[in-house]
Amino acid sequence: MSLNNLESYGEQIKDINNKINNLENKLDKILMLLENDIKPISNKMKYHIDFVEKLFKFPFSFMYKNNRLGNE
């Protein structure tokens, strides 16, 4: 194995290590977002869904009951 091959392998290993470090940094950012930002947003969405369900509960139940009464 020549010295040039060893230097080439050394550069490839450095490149791979840099890529791994970049991936680890990106994963850390993703985990931080998931742990901190997604939960509050999900809670906000739950409140929105609850609001919409309450808002439309009466009209839907009214239409459903009237439709069933008309079909019987």
Residue pairs with C-beta under 8 A, 6 or more apart in sequence:
none
